[in-house]
Amino acid sequence: HVQLVESGGGSVQVGGSLRLPCVASGDIIGRYCMGWFRQAPGKEREGVVYLDKDGTATYADSVKGRFTISKDIAKNALYLQMNSLKPEDTAMYYCAADIWPCDSVQIRKPPNYGMDYWGKGTQVTVS
């Protein structure tokens, strides 16, 4: 059973930066489709970025140019670097994994976007 643990959340000023790590319990980084998602109060969970096994990253339009996903296979870790943060980035951020390739992310739908494993999330507040 895969476990994902996010950390690094907190409160940050507008224009600031945060880096969110996600540590996996098994050797899934680079082998599974990985993703970061977020959910703001009263809103539906949305995809932020997917990272496929071949290294292809697909970002939501709202974060392109500001957020960057990366991985460290040796540490079984996935990262989300968030720069130029805006108040609308305030949300609970979740790391997730799917044993299948990411493929066409547009067909992945809420609430679970076809992802098999989810972390418990880390809160990001921008003000």
Helices and strands as residue ranges (DSSP letters): E 4-6, E 10-12, E 18-24, E 33-39, E 46-51, E 57-59, E 67-72, G 73-75, E 77-82, G 87-89, E 91-98, G 105-107, E 117-118, E 122-126
